[in-house]
Amino acid sequence: MKNLIAYGEVFEAEKIVKSDTSIIGYIGNSEVFAFRGITDFSSFKLIDGQEFDIDEISQLKISQAEQFETILILIGGM
């Protein structure tokens, strides 16, 4: 479990996803807390060196970019 400290309270979740404007905590597929419309992330910290998770859409974009890079390398090497 991960622990997020926000505004003096501790929020716990298996996965804590941070985007450009939100932080959402999940246990399984269920959302257990959410902070949306964030412009200043200084009030949000994960404890004990934990790291935020990447949301599925961002992970998919990273994967697609890596695949595209591989394709470009293969094409350029022909």
C-alpha positions as CSV (number, residue, x, y, z in Angstrom):
1,M,0.0,0.0,0.0
2,K,1.1,3.5,-0.7
3,N,0.4,6.5,1.5
4,L,-0.2,10.0,0.3
5,I,0.0,13.0,2.7
6,A,-2.3,15.8,1.7
7,Y,-3.4,18.8,3.8
8,G,-2.2,17.0,7.0
9,E,-4.2,13.8,6.4
10,V,-2.9,10.4,5.2
11,F,-4.7,8.7,2.3
12,E,-3.9,5.0,1.5
13,A,-4.3,3.1,-1.8
14,E,-2.6,0.3,-3.7
15,K,-2.0,2.6,-6.7
16,I,-1.8,6.4,-6.6
17,V,-1.9,8.0,-10.1
18,K,-0.7,11.5,-10.7
19,S,-1.5,13.4,-13.9
20,D,-1.0,17.0,-14.8
21,T,-4.0,18.2,-12.7
22,S,-5.0,15.3,-10.5
23,I,-4.1,12.6,-8.0
24,I,-6.3,9.6,-7.8
25,G,-6.0,6.6,-5.4
26,Y,-7.2,3.1,-6.3
27,I,-7.7,-0.2,-4.5
28,G,-8.1,-2.7,-7.2
29,N,-10.2,-1.0,-9.9
30,S,-12.1,1.1,-7.3
31,E,-11.3,4.8,-6.9
32,V,-10.9,5.4,-3.1
33,F,-9.9,9.1,-3.2
34,A,-9.4,11.8,-5.8
35,F,-8.0,15.3,-5.9
36,R,-8.8,17.1,-9.2
37,G,-8.1,20.5,-10.6
38,I,-4.7,20.7,-8.8
39,T,-2.5,23.6,-9.8
40,D,0.0,23.4,-6.9
41,F,1.3,19.9,-6.0
42,S,3.4,21.2,-3.0
43,S,0.7,20.0,-0.5
44,F,0.9,16.4,-1.8
45,K,3.7,14.0,-0.9
46,L,4.1,10.2,-0.9
47,I,5.9,8.9,2.1
48,D,9.0,6.7,2.5
49,G,10.4,7.4,-1.0
50,Q,7.3,5.9,-2.7
51,E,6.6,7.0,-6.3
52,F,3.4,7.9,-8.1
53,D,2.0,5.4,-10.6
54,I,1.5,6.2,-14.3
55,D,-2.1,6.1,-15.5
56,E,-2.9,3.5,-18.2
57,I,-3.3,6.1,-20.9
58,S,0.1,7.6,-20.2
59,Q,1.6,4.1,-20.0
60,L,0.1,3.3,-23.4
61,K,1.5,6.5,-24.9
62,I,4.9,5.6,-23.6
63,S,4.7,2.1,-25.1
64,Q,3.5,3.4,-28.4
65,A,6.4,5.9,-28.6
66,E,8.9,3.1,-27.8
67,Q,7.4,0.9,-30.5
68,F,7.5,3.8,-33.0
69,E,11.1,4.5,-32.2
70,T,11.9,0.8,-32.8
71,I,10.2,0.9,-36.1
72,L,12.1,4.0,-37.1
73,I,15.4,2.3,-36.2
74,L,14.5,-0.8,-38.2
75,I,13.5,1.3,-41.2
76,G,16.6,3.4,-41.0
77,G,18.8,0.3,-40.8
78,M,17.5,-1.2,-44.0
